[in-house]
Every structure is written in structure tokens, then in C-alpha cells.
Amino acid sequence: MPDWNSIKQEVENNGNILTVTMEKLREAHGAARLGINIQAQIKNTLAGMGLGHVPQELPSYQHEPVRLYKRGTPVGDIIEMVLTPGQQNDAKLSQQFSQNAPDYAAIIAKIRELVAE
């Protein structure tokens, strides 16, 4: 049976992001059934451990997936930027991905240049 420490460890060992089922979270919480109160308690427990989750409203069906991520990490920051609309986060996301995106046209041109030689 999973516990909260093992779940947090799995998230950290998986690059600070991990998808699990609500069943696993319910079992770690020690509850027999999912309900609004159990979902709220799970949400609070995750937040207390420094873990965020997607979807932001935890599912009520035990077989539904939930993506867990460690807040304050690069992957966690990106997820939170995506989930929090606003001009500032739009600018950060645009900057983040435009700088790192490869220039495929330049790569193709360079390949053609090398092949032609």
C-alpha cells in the first residue's frame, strides 16, 4: 500500500513529475472511498508536501489519472505558468520556448549546404 513519503519519493525520482491514479492517492490517505472531504484532505496533504497536481480539481473516480509535480522546480514552474493565465506568465512562456526552440529552417539549410559540397 502506498504512503505519502513513497509517493513524494516517486515524484522526485521521476524528474519531479509523475502521473498516478486517484486510487493510489486514496490508498495513501487511508480512505476506503473517495468523496469531497477526502479529495480536499488529499489536496491539502499534497500541498503540505510541496506537490501540485493537475487537474486542479481532483477527480472523484478512483481510476482517473492525476499528474503530480514538485513545486519550485523547473517542471513545476512551467506547469504553474501554464495553469495561471496572465500577461506576465504568457510572456515568460513565450520567452522560455522561443529561446529553446531549434531553428529547423536553418538546420535544413545547413544540411543542404553540406550535402551540396
C-alpha positions as CSV (number, residue, x, y, z in Angstrom):
1,M,0.0,0.0,0.0
2,P,1.5,3.4,-1.0
3,D,2.2,6.1,1.6
4,W,2.8,9.8,1.2
5,N,6.6,9.6,1.6
6,S,6.9,6.9,-1.2
7,I,4.7,9.0,-3.5
8,K,6.8,12.1,-2.9
9,Q,9.9,10.0,-3.5
10,E,8.5,8.6,-6.8
11,V,7.8,12.1,-8.0
12,E,11.3,13.2,-7.2
13,N,12.9,10.1,-8.7
14,N,10.8,10.7,-11.9
15,G,12.2,14.2,-12.7
16,N,9.8,15.9,-10.3
17,I,6.7,14.9,-12.2
18,L,4.6,11.7,-12.1
19,T,1.1,10.6,-13.1
20,V,-0.8,8.3,-10.7
21,T,-4.4,7.3,-10.2
22,M,-6.7,8.7,-7.6
23,E,-6.9,5.2,-6.2
24,K,-3.2,5.4,-5.3
25,L,-3.8,8.8,-3.6
26,R,-6.9,7.5,-1.8
27,E,-4.9,4.4,-0.5
28,A,-2.0,6.6,0.7
29,H,-4.6,8.7,2.6
30,G,-6.0,5.5,4.1
31,A,-9.5,6.1,2.9
32,A,-11.9,3.4,1.6
33,R,-13.8,5.7,-0.7
34,L,-13.4,9.0,-2.5
35,G,-15.6,11.8,-1.6
36,I,-15.5,15.6,-1.5
37,N,-14.0,15.7,2.0
38,I,-11.3,13.0,1.2
39,Q,-10.5,14.9,-2.1
40,A,-10.0,18.1,-0.1
41,Q,-7.8,16.3,2.5
42,I,-5.7,14.8,-0.3
43,K,-5.3,18.2,-1.9
44,N,-4.2,19.7,1.4
45,T,-1.7,16.8,2.1
46,L,-0.2,17.2,-1.4
47,A,0.2,21.0,-0.9
48,G,1.8,20.4,2.5
49,M,4.4,18.2,0.9
50,G,5.2,20.8,-1.8
51,L,3.4,18.9,-4.5
52,G,1.0,20.4,-7.0
53,H,-1.5,18.4,-9.2
54,V,-3.3,18.5,-12.5
55,P,-6.2,18.7,-12.8
56,Q,-6.6,21.4,-10.2
57,E,-9.9,19.8,-9.1
58,L,-9.1,16.3,-8.1
59,P,-11.3,13.6,-9.8
60,S,-13.9,11.7,-7.8
61,Y,-13.4,8.5,-9.8
62,Q,-10.5,6.3,-8.5
63,H,-9.2,5.2,-11.9
64,E,-8.8,8.8,-13.2
65,P,-5.1,9.9,-13.6
66,V,-3.6,12.8,-11.7
67,R,-0.3,14.4,-12.6
68,L,1.7,15.3,-9.6
69,Y,4.7,17.7,-9.7
70,K,7.1,19.2,-7.3
71,R,6.5,22.9,-6.8
72,G,9.5,25.2,-7.1
73,T,11.3,23.0,-9.7
74,P,11.7,23.9,-13.3
75,V,9.0,21.5,-14.4
76,G,6.7,22.7,-11.6
77,D,7.3,26.3,-12.6
78,I,6.3,25.6,-16.2
79,I,3.2,23.8,-15.2
80,E,2.1,26.6,-12.8
81,M,2.8,29.2,-15.5
82,V,0.6,27.3,-17.9
83,L,-2.2,26.9,-15.3
84,T,-2.1,30.6,-14.2
85,P,-3.3,32.9,-17.0
86,G,-2.0,36.4,-17.2
87,Q,0.3,38.6,-19.4
88,Q,3.3,38.0,-17.2
89,N,3.1,34.2,-17.4
90,D,2.3,34.5,-21.2
91,A,5.5,36.5,-21.6
92,K,7.5,34.0,-19.5
93,L,6.2,31.0,-21.5
94,S,6.8,32.7,-24.8
95,Q,10.3,33.6,-23.8
96,Q,11.0,30.2,-22.4
97,F,10.0,28.3,-25.5
98,S,11.1,30.7,-28.2
99,Q,14.7,30.7,-26.9
100,N,14.9,27.0,-26.7
101,A,13.2,26.1,-29.9
102,P,15.6,25.0,-32.6
103,D,15.6,26.9,-35.9
104,Y,14.6,24.0,-38.2
105,A,14.9,26.1,-41.3
106,A,18.5,27.0,-40.5
107,I,19.3,23.3,-39.7
108,I,17.8,22.2,-43.1
109,A,19.7,25.0,-44.9
110,K,23.0,23.9,-43.3
111,I,22.4,20.2,-44.2
112,R,21.6,21.2,-47.8
113,E,24.8,23.3,-47.9
114,L,26.9,20.4,-46.5
115,V,25.3,17.9,-48.9
116,A,25.9,20.2,-51.9
117,E,29.6,20.4,-51.2
